[in-house]
């Protein structure tokens, strides 16, 4: 079979077939009387073998070794090809993400493109100062896409930079809360904590709804931070978790402040007082727990609170009794 017919049937161009011959990969076994290359059936099968191996990502040199070296072990090469392919896919996916984010910024010209690229690079810089400046600059005429800000805040370890990123996210508009919600399911506790803290600073009903859902999260740290944020938003569902925080001495001062703020509603104040008193009735609660509950009751108005404090002022533990007595005196002064 002549080279033109081989090229037509195999899909490999005549030029490439000549290249294969020059490299010694596929040599036609015959020549016509006129000197034209003539390929046998075995030659054509070898062409298809070459193409099959090339389709796996092998170089022409590696193809030659695979076909001609009887001792050639493909396992190591296949593993190396798999590794190189994963690296190439990761690089392509990273490029795709970068291009998508640049497109989301809707640049008007190449200057805008360069500005977005510079901000994205600075968000990933090793310098905390550069990351912070990028976060503060991301809210402007050409904002950084919210996906990039969310990714940055979930990995940020510097306190100041994280605060700047949360500030930028709070001003980024729709979409940030839903993306941050994915961080609540992260396998790393630090990432979950960053996600809930960022959601807590997002305005609007969507963020509040996510914080409500977080009250049932399996991670206690997420539940507690959500409760503090909801308490600041006046959401009554946070009360049980806030009371637990007082009892468990987990940010108990902040939890007591949140309960005090919620108690501005007279009806809710009575519910809070009742729940705190219920926890006082537990036999397993030690003196330190009773003292914290007495301190928390200081910010809760109503007769239920007054009766509970009066009883605590007679507590067998002197520290608890003194705390309750002091709180009662403050209430009488007010």
PyMOL commands that set and color helices and strands:
alter all, ss='L'
color gray80, all
select helices_A, chain A and resi 3-10+14-23+41-55+60-68+74-104+110-123+128-137+146-155+159-170+176-183+189-200+205-214+220-232+236-248+252-262+266-280+287-297+303-312+318-333
alter helices_A, ss='H'
color red, helices_A
select strands_A, chain A and resi 30-31+37-38
alter strands_A, ss='S'
color yellow, strands_A
deselect
rebuild
show_as cartoon
